[in-house]
Amino acid sequence: MSHFESFFQKYDKLVFFDTETTGLNFSRDEIIEFSAVVVEQKDGQAVVTREYDELITLSPGTTVPPFIENLTGITTEDIRQRGISKAQVCRDIGEIFSGNAMLLAYNAHFDLSFLFYMLLRDGDPTVLKGKDKIDLLTVYKDRHSYPHKLCNAIEVYGLSGKVVNSHRAIDDVLATVAVMEAMEAEKDDLHRYINLFGYNSKYGLEGKPIGSITYKSQVYDPPAPLYEL
């Protein structure tokens, strides 16, 4: 694994995370799986020090929609058998995100929005405050042409066979770590995307803006780095 030296000069750990959900509505739909990978520096090397992956119990009367079952392979019965409580996951998130951590995800606005609403209802949303954040989808859109899904990044960076975009959260988190390593090797500007998220002006920003984030419309033709706009 690459060193991420510049980040470890500022942060004690990098926390990559992903969610699987029952739908796209941040305030109404629910997280059914939360995964995180913690990367820390040990003896000058960046190493994975923790992997977390849990299914999360549904609210009474809620089931996994057929479309989501087909996409993720997660069934309502899976969650009944193996899911842990929302309150427990919220406590775990508080521990994983604690301390001097930077938070990273692919399409981070989506995952952070879902986390905020779950933490608001069943935990402590202040665990997200004061944490620097990077959206690796924003970086990818600045560097490569459409399409921009995680599976496209895996292919473009030659990571097929090493990681997979399975729509299971832990696989997607490990893929995101590998994509960030490739991005770091590709161009030394990741630090300029801290707390800077892009969006498509055609569709606008989905949901509410996150207070600590600067949002800018990304330019694709010709492409220009978001931090220079």
NUSELUM-512457 format. One record per residue (C-alpha): residue number from 1; residue in one letter; chain; x, y, z. Coordinates in pm, whole numbers, plus 32768, in hexadecimal, padded with zeros to 4 digits. Layout:
N
<atom><resi>NUM</resi><resn>A</resn><chain>A</chain><px>X</px><py>Y</py><pz>Z</pz></atom>
...
This chain:
229
<atom><resi>1</resi><resn>M</resn><chain>A</chain><px>8000</px><py>8000</py><pz>8000</pz></atom>
<atom><resi>2</resi><resn>S</resn><chain>A</chain><px>807C</px><py>815E</py><pz>7FB4</pz></atom>
<atom><resi>3</resi><resn>H</resn><chain>A</chain><px>80E2</px><py>8243</py><pz>80CD</pz></atom>
<atom><resi>4</resi><resn>F</resn><chain>A</chain><px>7FE8</px><py>8364</py><pz>80BB</pz></atom>
<atom><resi>5</resi><resn>E</resn><chain>A</chain><px>8104</px><py>8421</py><pz>8169</pz></atom>
<atom><resi>6</resi><resn>S</resn><chain>A</chain><px>8070</px><py>857B</py><pz>8145</pz></atom>
<atom><resi>7</resi><resn>F</resn><chain>A</chain><px>7F2B</px><py>850F</py><pz>81EA</pz></atom>
<atom><resi>8</resi><resn>F</resn><chain>A</chain><px>7FD5</px><py>8467</py><pz>830F</pz></atom>
<atom><resi>9</resi><resn>Q</resn><chain>A</chain><px>808D</px><py>85AA</py><pz>8358</pz></atom>
<atom><resi>10</resi><resn>K</resn><chain>A</chain><px>7F38</px><py>863A</py><pz>83B1</pz></atom>
<atom><resi>11</resi><resn>Y</resn><chain>A</chain><px>7E57</px><py>8514</py><pz>840F</pz></atom>
<atom><resi>12</resi><resn>D</resn><chain>A</chain><px>7E84</px><py>83E6</py><pz>84F2</pz></atom>
<atom><resi>13</resi><resn>K</resn><chain>A</chain><px>7DA3</px><py>830D</py><pz>841C</pz></atom>
<atom><resi>14</resi><resn>L</resn><chain>A</chain><px>7CE9</px><py>8304</py><pz>82D4</pz></atom>
<atom><resi>15</resi><resn>V</resn><chain>A</chain><px>7B8C</px><py>826E</py><pz>82EB</pz></atom>
<atom><resi>16</resi><resn>F</resn><chain>A</chain><px>7AF6</px><py>81F0</py><pz>81A5</pz></atom>
<atom><resi>17</resi><resn>F</resn><chain>A</chain><px>7985</px><py>8199</py><pz>81BC</pz></atom>
<atom><resi>18</resi><resn>D</resn><chain>A</chain><px>7854</px><py>8132</py><pz>80F4</pz></atom>
<atom><resi>19</resi><resn>T</resn><chain>A</chain><px>76E3</px><py>80EF</py><pz>812A</pz></atom>
<atom><resi>20</resi><resn>E</resn><chain>A</chain><px>75DB</px><py>8019</py><pz>8084</pz></atom>
<atom><resi>21</resi><resn>T</resn><chain>A</chain><px>747B</px><py>80A3</py><pz>80AB</pz></atom>
<atom><resi>22</resi><resn>T</resn><chain>A</chain><px>730F</px><py>8052</py><pz>8067</pz></atom>
<atom><resi>23</resi><resn>G</resn><chain>A</chain><px>72F4</px><py>8175</py><pz>7F72</pz></atom>
<atom><resi>24</resi><resn>L</resn><chain>A</chain><px>7371</px><py>82D0</py><pz>7F18</pz></atom>
<atom><resi>25</resi><resn>N</resn><chain>A</chain><px>72AC</px><py>83AC</py><pz>8008</pz></atom>
<atom><resi>26</resi><resn>F</resn><chain>A</chain><px>739A</px><py>8415</py><pz>811D</pz></atom>
<atom><resi>27</resi><resn>S</resn><chain>A</chain><px>7290</px><py>846D</py><pz>821C</pz></atom>
<atom><resi>28</resi><resn>R</resn><chain>A</chain><px>719A</px><py>8350</py><pz>81D8</pz></atom>
<atom><resi>29</resi><resn>D</resn><chain>A</chain><px>7262</px><py>8221</py><pz>8162</pz></atom>
<atom><resi>30</resi><resn>E</resn><chain>A</chain><px>7346</px><py>8157</py><pz>8246</pz></atom>
<atom><resi>31</resi><resn>I</resn><chain>A</chain><px>74AC</px><py>80D8</py><pz>824B</pz></atom>
<atom><resi>32</resi><resn>I</resn><chain>A</chain><px>74AE</px><py>7F5C</py><pz>823A</pz></atom>
<atom><resi>33</resi><resn>E</resn><chain>A</chain><px>7629</px><py>7F2C</py><pz>8237</pz></atom>
<atom><resi>34</resi><resn>F</resn><chain>A</chain><px>7746</px><py>8005</py><pz>82B4</pz></atom>
<atom><resi>35</resi><resn>S</resn><chain>A</chain><px>78B3</px><py>7FB8</py><pz>8272</pz></atom>
<atom><resi>36</resi><resn>A</resn><chain>A</chain><px>79F5</px><py>806C</py><pz>82C2</pz></atom>
<atom><resi>37</resi><resn>V</resn><chain>A</chain><px>7B68</px><py>8033</py><pz>8293</pz></atom>
<atom><resi>38</resi><resn>V</resn><chain>A</chain><px>7C5E</px><py>80E9</py><pz>8374</pz></atom>
<atom><resi>39</resi><resn>V</resn><chain>A</chain><px>7DB8</px><py>8130</py><pz>82E8</pz></atom>
<atom><resi>40</resi><resn>E</resn><chain>A</chain><px>7ECF</px><py>819E</py><pz>83D2</pz></atom>
<atom><resi>41</resi><resn>Q</resn><chain>A</chain><px>8046</px><py>81CE</py><pz>83B4</pz></atom>
<atom><resi>42</resi><resn>K</resn><chain>A</chain><px>8119</px><py>80C0</py><pz>8457</pz></atom>
<atom><resi>43</resi><resn>D</resn><chain>A</chain><px>8295</px><py>80C3</py><pz>8436</pz></atom>
<atom><resi>44</resi><resn>G</resn><chain>A</chain><px>827C</px><py>81B6</py><pz>8313</pz></atom>
<atom><resi>45</resi><resn>Q</resn><chain>A</chain><px>8180</px><py>80E1</py><pz>8256</pz></atom>
<atom><resi>46</resi><resn>A</resn><chain>A</chain><px>800D</px><py>8119</py><pz>8221</pz></atom>
<atom><resi>47</resi><resn>V</resn><chain>A</chain><px>7F59</px><py>7FE4</py><pz>829F</pz></atom>
<atom><resi>48</resi><resn>V</resn><chain>A</chain><px>7DF1</px><py>7F7B</py><pz>82CF</pz></atom>
<atom><resi>49</resi><resn>T</resn><chain>A</chain><px>7DC3</px><py>7F65</py><pz>8448</pz></atom>
<atom><resi>50</resi><resn>R</resn><chain>A</chain><px>7C4D</px><py>7F1E</py><pz>8451</pz></atom>
<atom><resi>51</resi><resn>E</resn><chain>A</chain><px>7B38</px><py>7E9F</py><pz>8371</pz></atom>
<atom><resi>52</resi><resn>Y</resn><chain>A</chain><px>79CF</px><py>7ECB</py><pz>83E3</pz></atom>
<atom><resi>53</resi><resn>D</resn><chain>A</chain><px>78A0</px><py>7E3B</py><pz>832E</pz></atom>
<atom><resi>54</resi><resn>E</resn><chain>A</chain><px>7746</px><py>7E10</py><pz>83C4</pz></atom>
<atom><resi>55</resi><resn>L</resn><chain>A</chain><px>75E2</px><py>7DE7</py><pz>834D</pz></atom>
<atom><resi>56</resi><resn>I</resn><chain>A</chain><px>74F2</px><py>7ECE</py><pz>8405</pz></atom>
<atom><resi>57</resi><resn>T</resn><chain>A</chain><px>7398</px><py>7E78</py><pz>8484</pz></atom>
<atom><resi>58</resi><resn>L</resn><chain>A</chain><px>7270</px><py>7F1A</py><pz>83D5</pz></atom>
<atom><resi>59</resi><resn>S</resn><chain>A</chain><px>7164</px><py>7FE9</py><pz>847B</pz></atom>
<atom><resi>60</resi><resn>P</resn><chain>A</chain><px>7024</px><py>7F29</py><pz>84CB</pz></atom>
<atom><resi>61</resi><resn>G</resn><chain>A</chain><px>6F57</px><py>7EE9</py><pz>8393</pz></atom>
<atom><resi>62</resi><resn>T</resn><chain>A</chain><px>7078</px><py>7F3B</py><pz>82A7</pz></atom>
<atom><resi>63</resi><resn>T</resn><chain>A</chain><px>70FD</px><py>7E41</py><pz>81AA</pz></atom>
<atom><resi>64</resi><resn>V</resn><chain>A</chain><px>7213</px><py>7E46</py><pz>80A6</pz></atom>
<atom><resi>65</resi><resn>P</resn><chain>A</chain><px>7179</px><py>7EA8</py><pz>7F54</pz></atom>
<atom><resi>66</resi><resn>P</resn><chain>A</chain><px>71A1</px><py>7DA6</py><pz>7E3C</pz></atom>
<atom><resi>67</resi><resn>F</resn><chain>A</chain><px>727D</px><py>7E92</py><pz>7D71</pz></atom>
<atom><resi>68</resi><resn>I</resn><chain>A</chain><px>7371</px><py>7EB5</py><pz>7E93</pz></atom>
<atom><resi>69</resi><resn>E</resn><chain>A</chain><px>736D</px><py>7D3D</py><pz>7ED1</pz></atom>
<atom><resi>70</resi><resn>N</resn><chain>A</chain><px>73CC</px><py>7D05</py><pz>7D66</pz></atom>
<atom><resi>71</resi><resn>L</resn><chain>A</chain><px>74DA</px><py>7E11</py><pz>7D70</pz></atom>
<atom><resi>72</resi><resn>T</resn><chain>A</chain><px>7580</px><py>7DB3</py><pz>7EB9</pz></atom>
<atom><resi>73</resi><resn>G</resn><chain>A</chain><px>7515</px><py>7C4D</py><pz>7EF9</pz></atom>
<atom><resi>74</resi><resn>I</resn><chain>A</chain><px>74A6</px><py>7CBC</py><pz>8056</pz></atom>
<atom><resi>75</resi><resn>T</resn><chain>A</chain><px>734F</px><py>7C34</py><pz>80B3</pz></atom>
<atom><resi>76</resi><resn>T</resn><chain>A</chain><px>7261</px><py>7C92</py><pz>81C9</pz></atom>
<atom><resi>77</resi><resn>E</resn><chain>A</chain><px>72A0</px><py>7B37</py><pz>825A</pz></atom>
<atom><resi>78</resi><resn>D</resn><chain>A</chain><px>741A</px><py>7B73</py><pz>8259</pz></atom>
<atom><resi>79</resi><resn>I</resn><chain>A</chain><px>73E3</px><py>7CA9</py><pz>832A</pz></atom>
<atom><resi>80</resi><resn>R</resn><chain>A</chain><px>72F4</px><py>7BF7</py><pz>8417</pz></atom>
<atom><resi>81</resi><resn>Q</resn><chain>A</chain><px>73F8</px><py>7AE8</py><pz>8453</pz></atom>
<atom><resi>82</resi><resn>R</resn><chain>A</chain><px>753A</px><py>7BB3</py><pz>845D</pz></atom>
<atom><resi>83</resi><resn>G</resn><chain>A</chain><px>74E2</px><py>7D22</py><pz>8482</pz></atom>
<atom><resi>84</resi><resn>I</resn><chain>A</chain><px>7550</px><py>7DE3</py><pz>85B5</pz></atom>
<atom><resi>85</resi><resn>S</resn><chain>A</chain><px>7493</px><py>7F09</py><pz>8647</pz></atom>
<atom><resi>86</resi><resn>K</resn><chain>A</chain><px>74AA</px><py>8068</py><pz>85BC</pz></atom>
<atom><resi>87</resi><resn>A</resn><chain>A</chain><px>7511</px><py>80E4</py><pz>8714</pz></atom>
<atom><resi>88</resi><resn>Q</resn><chain>A</chain><px>7636</px><py>7FEE</py><pz>8720</pz></atom>
<atom><resi>89</resi><resn>V</resn><chain>A</chain><px>76AB</px><py>804F</py><pz>85C3</pz></atom>
<atom><resi>90</resi><resn>C</resn><chain>A</chain><px>7697</px><py>81BF</py><pz>8623</pz></atom>
<atom><resi>91</resi><resn>R</resn><chain>A</chain><px>7773</px><py>817B</py><pz>8752</pz></atom>
<atom><resi>92</resi><resn>D</resn><chain>A</chain><px>7867</px><py>80BB</py><pz>8677</pz></atom>
<atom><resi>93</resi><resn>I</resn><chain>A</chain><px>7871</px><py>81DA</py><pz>857A</pz></atom>
<atom><resi>94</resi><resn>G</resn><chain>A</chain><px>78BF</px><py>82CB</py><pz>8694</pz></atom>
<atom><resi>95</resi><resn>E</resn><chain>A</chain><px>79E8</px><py>81F4</py><pz>86F8</pz></atom>
<atom><resi>96</resi><resn>I</resn><chain>A</chain><px>7A64</px><py>81BC</py><pz>8593</pz></atom>
<atom><resi>97</resi><resn>F</resn><chain>A</chain><px>7A4C</px><py>8330</py><pz>853D</pz></atom>
<atom><resi>98</resi><resn>S</resn><chain>A</chain><px>7AE1</px><py>83A2</py><pz>8688</pz></atom>
<atom><resi>99</resi><resn>G</resn><chain>A</chain><px>7C22</px><py>8465</py><pz>86B0</pz></atom>
<atom><resi>100</resi><resn>N</resn><chain>A</chain><px>7CE5</px><py>8513</py><pz>85A0</pz></atom>
<atom><resi>101</resi><resn>A</resn><chain>A</chain><px>7C48</px><py>845C</py><pz>8478</pz></atom>
<atom><resi>102</resi><resn>M</resn><chain>A</chain><px>7C0C</px><py>84BB</py><pz>830F</pz></atom>
<atom><resi>103</resi><resn>L</resn><chain>A</chain><px>7AD1</px><py>8428</py><pz>8272</pz></atom>
<atom><resi>104</resi><resn>L</resn><chain>A</chain><px>7AD4</px><py>83AC</py><pz>8109</pz></atom>
<atom><resi>105</resi><resn>A</resn><chain>A</chain><px>79CD</px><py>8312</py><pz>8028</pz></atom>
<atom><resi>106</resi><resn>Y</resn><chain>A</chain><px>796F</px><py>82EE</py><pz>7EBA</pz></atom>
<atom><resi>107</resi><resn>N</resn><chain>A</chain><px>783E</px><py>83D0</py><pz>7E94</pz></atom>
<atom><resi>108</resi><resn>A</resn><chain>A</chain><px>7870</px><py>8448</py><pz>7FF8</pz></atom>
<atom><resi>109</resi><resn>H</resn><chain>A</chain><px>774C</px><py>853D</py><pz>7FFD</pz></atom>
<atom><resi>110</resi><resn>F</resn><chain>A</chain><px>765B</px><py>8417</py><pz>7FD7</pz></atom>
<atom><resi>111</resi><resn>D</resn><chain>A</chain><px>76F3</px><py>8345</py><pz>80ED</pz></atom>
<atom><resi>112</resi><resn>L</resn><chain>A</chain><px>7728</px><py>8468</py><pz>81DC</pz></atom>
<atom><resi>113</resi><resn>S</resn><chain>A</chain><px>75C0</px><py>84D8</py><pz>81AC</pz></atom>
<atom><resi>114</resi><resn>F</resn><chain>A</chain><px>753D</px><py>837E</py><pz>8208</pz></atom>
<atom><resi>115</resi><resn>L</resn><chain>A</chain><px>762B</px><py>8367</py><pz>8330</pz></atom>
<atom><resi>116</resi><resn>F</resn><chain>A</chain><px>75BB</px><py>84BA</py><pz>83B1</pz></atom>
<atom><resi>117</resi><resn>Y</resn><chain>A</chain><px>744D</px><py>8457</py><pz>83B9</pz></atom>
<atom><resi>118</resi><resn>M</resn><chain>A</chain><px>7493</px><py>8306</py><pz>845C</pz></atom>
<atom><resi>119</resi><resn>L</resn><chain>A</chain><px>7572</px><py>83A9</py><pz>8561</pz></atom>
<atom><resi>120</resi><resn>L</resn><chain>A</chain><px>746D</px><py>84B7</py><pz>859B</pz></atom>
<atom><resi>121</resi><resn>R</resn><chain>A</chain><px>7365</px><py>83B1</py><pz>85EB</pz></atom>
<atom><resi>122</resi><resn>D</resn><chain>A</chain><px>7432</px><py>82A4</py><pz>8696</pz></atom>
<atom><resi>123</resi><resn>G</resn><chain>A</chain><px>7583</px><py>8333</py><pz>86FA</pz></atom>
<atom><resi>124</resi><resn>D</resn><chain>A</chain><px>764C</px><py>8474</py><pz>8707</pz></atom>
<atom><resi>125</resi><resn>P</resn><chain>A</chain><px>7672</px><py>8534</py><pz>85BE</pz></atom>
<atom><resi>126</resi><resn>T</resn><chain>A</chain><px>7786</px><py>860D</py><pz>8651</pz></atom>
<atom><resi>127</resi><resn>V</resn><chain>A</chain><px>7879</px><py>84EC</py><pz>860D</pz></atom>
<atom><resi>128</resi><resn>L</resn><chain>A</chain><px>787D</px><py>8571</py><pz>84A5</pz></atom>
<atom><resi>129</resi><resn>K</resn><chain>A</chain><px>78D1</px><py>86D6</py><pz>850B</pz></atom>
<atom><resi>130</resi><resn>G</resn><chain>A</chain><px>7A2F</px><py>875E</py><pz>84F0</pz></atom>
<atom><resi>131</resi><resn>K</resn><chain>A</chain><px>7A9F</px><py>863E</py><pz>8412</pz></atom>
<atom><resi>132</resi><resn>D</resn><chain>A</chain><px>7B43</px><py>868F</py><pz>82C5</pz></atom>
<atom><resi>133</resi><resn>K</resn><chain>A</chain><px>7AA4</px><py>85D2</py><pz>81A6</pz></atom>
<atom><resi>134</resi><resn>I</resn><chain>A</chain><px>7B05</px><py>856C</py><pz>8043</pz></atom>
<atom><resi>135</resi><resn>D</resn><chain>A</chain><px>7A16</px><py>84F7</py><pz>7F34</pz></atom>
<atom><resi>136</resi><resn>L</resn><chain>A</chain><px>7AD8</px><py>8419</py><pz>7E44</pz></atom>
<atom><resi>137</resi><resn>L</resn><chain>A</chain><px>79BE</px><py>8428</py><pz>7D43</pz></atom>
<atom><resi>138</resi><resn>T</resn><chain>A</chain><px>7A00</px><py>859E</py><pz>7D26</pz></atom>
<atom><resi>139</resi><resn>V</resn><chain>A</chain><px>7B70</px><py>8558</py><pz>7CE5</pz></atom>
<atom><resi>140</resi><resn>Y</resn><chain>A</chain><px>7B21</px><py>844D</py><pz>7BE2</pz></atom>
<atom><resi>141</resi><resn>K</resn><chain>A</chain><px>7A30</px><py>8530</py><pz>7B28</pz></atom>
<atom><resi>142</resi><resn>D</resn><chain>A</chain><px>7B40</px><py>8639</py><pz>7B11</pz></atom>
<atom><resi>143</resi><resn>R</resn><chain>A</chain><px>7C38</px><py>8544</py><pz>7A7A</pz></atom>
<atom><resi>144</resi><resn>H</resn><chain>A</chain><px>7B74</px><py>8455</py><pz>799D</pz></atom>
<atom><resi>145</resi><resn>S</resn><chain>A</chain><px>7A56</px><py>8464</py><pz>78A7</pz></atom>
<atom><resi>146</resi><resn>Y</resn><chain>A</chain><px>78FB</px><py>83D1</py><pz>78DA</pz></atom>
<atom><resi>147</resi><resn>P</resn><chain>A</chain><px>788E</px><py>82D5</py><pz>795D</pz></atom>
<atom><resi>148</resi><resn>H</resn><chain>A</chain><px>78F6</px><py>8312</py><pz>7AC4</pz></atom>
<atom><resi>149</resi><resn>K</resn><chain>A</chain><px>787E</px><py>81EA</py><pz>7B91</pz></atom>
<atom><resi>150</resi><resn>L</resn><chain>A</chain><px>796B</px><py>8137</py><pz>7C80</pz></atom>
<atom><resi>151</resi><resn>C</resn><chain>A</chain><px>7975</px><py>800F</py><pz>7B90</pz></atom>
<atom><resi>152</resi><resn>N</resn><chain>A</chain><px>79F2</px><py>80FB</py><pz>7A7E</pz></atom>
<atom><resi>153</resi><resn>A</resn><chain>A</chain><px>7B08</px><py>817C</py><pz>7B5E</pz></atom>
<atom><resi>154</resi><resn>I</resn><chain>A</chain><px>7B6F</px><py>8017</py><pz>7BB0</pz></atom>
<atom><resi>155</resi><resn>E</resn><chain>A</chain><px>7B8A</px><py>7FC8</py><pz>7A3E</pz></atom>
<atom><resi>156</resi><resn>V</resn><chain>A</chain><px>7C3D</px><py>8109</py><pz>79DA</pz></atom>
<atom><resi>157</resi><resn>Y</resn><chain>A</chain><px>7D42</px><py>80E0</py><pz>7AEC</pz></atom>
<atom><resi>158</resi><resn>G</resn><chain>A</chain><px>7D83</px><py>7F74</py><pz>7A8F</pz></atom>
<atom><resi>159</resi><resn>L</resn><chain>A</chain><px>7CFD</px><py>7EEC</py><pz>7BD7</pz></atom>
<atom><resi>160</resi><resn>S</resn><chain>A</chain><px>7C13</px><py>7DE5</py><pz>7B47</pz></atom>
<atom><resi>161</resi><resn>G</resn><chain>A</chain><px>7C5F</px><py>7C95</py><pz>7BE6</pz></atom>
<atom><resi>162</resi><resn>K</resn><chain>A</chain><px>7CF4</px><py>7D3F</py><pz>7D1A</pz></atom>
<atom><resi>163</resi><resn>V</resn><chain>A</chain><px>7BBA</px><py>7DE8</py><pz>7DA0</pz></atom>
<atom><resi>164</resi><resn>V</resn><chain>A</chain><px>7A48</px><py>7DDF</py><pz>7D45</pz></atom>
<atom><resi>165</resi><resn>N</resn><chain>A</chain><px>7920</px><py>7ECE</py><pz>7D42</pz></atom>
<atom><resi>166</resi><resn>S</resn><chain>A</chain><px>7825</px><py>7DCB</py><pz>7DBA</pz></atom>
<atom><resi>167</resi><resn>H</resn><chain>A</chain><px>772B</px><py>7EBB</py><pz>7E5B</pz></atom>
<atom><resi>168</resi><resn>R</resn><chain>A</chain><px>7786</px><py>7E1E</py><pz>7FA5</pz></atom>
<atom><resi>169</resi><resn>A</resn><chain>A</chain><px>7811</px><py>7F2A</py><pz>8085</pz></atom>
<atom><resi>170</resi><resn>I</resn><chain>A</chain><px>7954</px><py>7E84</py><pz>80F7</pz></atom>
<atom><resi>171</resi><resn>D</resn><chain>A</chain><px>79BA</px><py>7E26</py><pz>7F93</pz></atom>
<atom><resi>172</resi><resn>D</resn><chain>A</chain><px>7970</px><py>7F87</py><pz>7F1E</pz></atom>
<atom><resi>173</resi><resn>V</resn><chain>A</chain><px>7A39</px><py>8021</py><pz>803B</pz></atom>
<atom><resi>174</resi><resn>L</resn><chain>A</chain><px>7B69</px><py>7F4A</py><pz>7FEE</pz></atom>
<atom><resi>175</resi><resn>A</resn><chain>A</chain><px>7B42</px><py>7FAC</py><pz>7E81</pz></atom>
<atom><resi>176</resi><resn>T</resn><chain>A</chain><px>7B36</px><py>811B</py><pz>7EE6</pz></atom>
<atom><resi>177</resi><resn>V</resn><chain>A</chain><px>7C7F</px><py>80F6</py><pz>7FA6</pz></atom>
<atom><resi>178</resi><resn>A</resn><chain>A</chain><px>7D23</px><py>8060</py><pz>7E6F</pz></atom>
<atom><resi>179</resi><resn>V</resn><chain>A</chain><px>7C92</px><py>8171</py><pz>7D90</pz></atom>
<atom><resi>180</resi><resn>M</resn><chain>A</chain><px>7D1D</px><py>827F</py><pz>7E75</pz></atom>
<atom><resi>181</resi><resn>E</resn><chain>A</chain><px>7E77</px><py>81DF</py><pz>7E68</pz></atom>
<atom><resi>182</resi><resn>A</resn><chain>A</chain><px>7E65</px><py>81E8</py><pz>7CEB</pz></atom>
<atom><resi>183</resi><resn>M</resn><chain>A</chain><px>7DEF</px><py>8351</py><pz>7CF5</pz></atom>
<atom><resi>184</resi><resn>E</resn><chain>A</chain><px>7F10</px><py>83B1</py><pz>7DD6</pz></atom>
<atom><resi>185</resi><resn>A</resn><chain>A</chain><px>8008</px><py>8314</py><pz>7CE4</pz></atom>
<atom><resi>186</resi><resn>E</resn><chain>A</chain><px>7F5B</px><py>83BE</py><pz>7BBF</pz></atom>
<atom><resi>187</resi><resn>K</resn><chain>A</chain><px>7F6A</px><py>8527</py><pz>7C3C</pz></atom>
<atom><resi>188</resi><resn>D</resn><chain>A</chain><px>7FD9</px><py>85CF</py><pz>7D7D</pz></atom>
<atom><resi>189</resi><resn>D</resn><chain>A</chain><px>7EAC</px><py>86AD</py><pz>7DC3</pz></atom>
<atom><resi>190</resi><resn>L</resn><chain>A</chain><px>7DC4</px><py>85E1</py><pz>7EA1</pz></atom>
<atom><resi>191</resi><resn>H</resn><chain>A</chain><px>7DFC</px><py>86CF</py><pz>7FC4</pz></atom>
<atom><resi>192</resi><resn>R</resn><chain>A</chain><px>7D57</px><py>87E1</py><pz>7EF7</pz></atom>
<atom><resi>193</resi><resn>Y</resn><chain>A</chain><px>7C0D</px><py>8721</py><pz>7EFE</pz></atom>
<atom><resi>194</resi><resn>I</resn><chain>A</chain><px>7BED</px><py>8725</py><pz>8079</pz></atom>
<atom><resi>195</resi><resn>N</resn><chain>A</chain><px>7A8D</px><py>87A1</py><pz>80CC</pz></atom>
<atom><resi>196</resi><resn>L</resn><chain>A</chain><px>7A52</px><py>87F2</py><pz>7F5A</pz></atom>
<atom><resi>197</resi><resn>F</resn><chain>A</chain><px>793B</px><py>872C</py><pz>7EB3</pz></atom>
<atom><resi>198</resi><resn>G</resn><chain>A</chain><px>78CA</px><py>8748</py><pz>7D4B</pz></atom>
<atom><resi>199</resi><resn>Y</resn><chain>A</chain><px>7770</px><py>8722</py><pz>7CB9</pz></atom>
<atom><resi>200</resi><resn>N</resn><chain>A</chain><px>76D5</px><py>871B</py><pz>7B5E</pz></atom>
<atom><resi>201</resi><resn>S</resn><chain>A</chain><px>7631</px><py>8869</py><pz>7B0E</pz></atom>
<atom><resi>202</resi><resn>K</resn><chain>A</chain><px>752F</px><py>87B3</py><pz>7A39</pz></atom>
<atom><resi>203</resi><resn>Y</resn><chain>A</chain><px>74A5</px><py>86FE</py><pz>7B6B</pz></atom>
<atom><resi>204</resi><resn>G</resn><chain>A</chain><px>750F</px><py>87E1</py><pz>7C89</pz></atom>
<atom><resi>205</resi><resn>L</resn><chain>A</chain><px>7567</px><py>876F</py><pz>7DE7</pz></atom>
<atom><resi>206</resi><resn>E</resn><chain>A</chain><px>748E</px><py>8656</py><pz>7E6D</pz></atom>
<atom><resi>207</resi><resn>G</resn><chain>A</chain><px>7416</px><py>868A</py><pz>7FD0</pz></atom>
<atom><resi>208</resi><resn>K</resn><chain>A</chain><px>749A</px><py>878A</py><pz>80C5</pz></atom>
<atom><resi>209</resi><resn>P</resn><chain>A</chain><px>75FC</px><py>8816</py><pz>80B3</pz></atom>
<atom><resi>210</resi><resn>I</resn><chain>A</chain><px>76EC</px><py>87AF</py><pz>81C7</pz></atom>
<atom><resi>211</resi><resn>G</resn><chain>A</chain><px>7758</px><py>88E3</py><pz>8287</pz></atom>
<atom><resi>212</resi><resn>S</resn><chain>A</chain><px>78D0</px><py>88A0</py><pz>8284</pz></atom>
<atom><resi>213</resi><resn>I</resn><chain>A</chain><px>78DA</px><py>8854</py><pz>810E</pz></atom>
<atom><resi>214</resi><resn>T</resn><chain>A</chain><px>790E</px><py>8946</py><pz>7FED</pz></atom>
<atom><resi>215</resi><resn>Y</resn><chain>A</chain><px>783F</px><py>88D9</py><pz>7EC1</pz></atom>
<atom><resi>216</resi><resn>K</resn><chain>A</chain><px>7895</px><py>893B</py><pz>7D5C</pz></atom>
<atom><resi>217</resi><resn>S</resn><chain>A</chain><px>7802</px><py>88DE</py><pz>7C0C</pz></atom>
<atom><resi>218</resi><resn>Q</resn><chain>A</chain><px>78FD</px><py>880B</py><pz>7B4C</pz></atom>
<atom><resi>219</resi><resn>V</resn><chain>A</chain><px>7967</px><py>8869</py><pz>79EB</pz></atom>
<atom><resi>220</resi><resn>Y</resn><chain>A</chain><px>7994</px><py>8749</py><pz>78F7</pz></atom>
<atom><resi>221</resi><resn>D</resn><chain>A</chain><px>79C7</px><py>87EB</py><pz>77A2</pz></atom>
<atom><resi>222</resi><resn>P</resn><chain>A</chain><px>7ADB</px><py>884E</py><pz>77AB</pz></atom>
<atom><resi>223</resi><resn>P</resn><chain>A</chain><px>7B29</px><py>87B1</py><pz>78FF</pz></atom>
<atom><resi>224</resi><resn>A</resn><chain>A</chain><px>7BBE</px><py>888F</py><pz>7A0C</pz></atom>
<atom><resi>225</resi><resn>P</resn><chain>A</chain><px>7C2B</px><py>8835</py><pz>7B6F</pz></atom>
<atom><resi>226</resi><resn>L</resn><chain>A</chain><px>7B13</px><py>8892</py><pz>7C5E</pz></atom>
<atom><resi>227</resi><resn>Y</resn><chain>A</chain><px>7C04</px><py>8944</py><pz>7D48</pz></atom>
<atom><resi>228</resi><resn>E</resn><chain>A</chain><px>7C64</px><py>8A36</py><pz>7C30</pz></atom>
<atom><resi>229</resi><resn>L</resn><chain>A</chain><px>7AFE</px><py>8AA0</py><pz>7BE3</pz></atom>
